[in-house]
């Protein structure tokens, strides 16, 4: 399991880190911004996210990606992801 020391990472952020961990900054935005943007096209969001989070050369089957998208297209799944990042300073 890969666990980053969140507070240390935030205090030492540079562009390289912010690019790699964009979701930390995106998912904590207020006023329903992430929910709206993800909900507008959850398939695109999740497909891109899986590509960036997968190991180099990793391949997910079309069936696997389709199942992830099916589940993630439910609003409650988006809310669950946001709740996971609601308090990013929590270690």
FENBEL-V63182 format. One record per backbone hydrogen bond with DSSP energy under -1.0 kcal/mol. NH is the residue of the N-H (numbers start at 0). CO is the residue of the C=O. Records with the same first field share a line. If there is no record, write none. Layout:
NH->CO, CO
//
This chain:
5->3
8->4
9->5
10->6
11->7
12->9
17->13
18->14
19->15
20->16
23->20
25->21
26->22
28->25
32->29
35->31
36->32
37->33
38->34
39->35
40->37
44->40
45->41
46->42
47->43
48->44
49->45
50->46
51->47
52->48
53->49
57->54
64->60
65->61
66->62
67->63
68->64
69->65
70->66
71->67
72->68
73->70
76->73
77->73
78->74
79->75
80->76
81->77
82->78
83->79
84->81
89->86
//
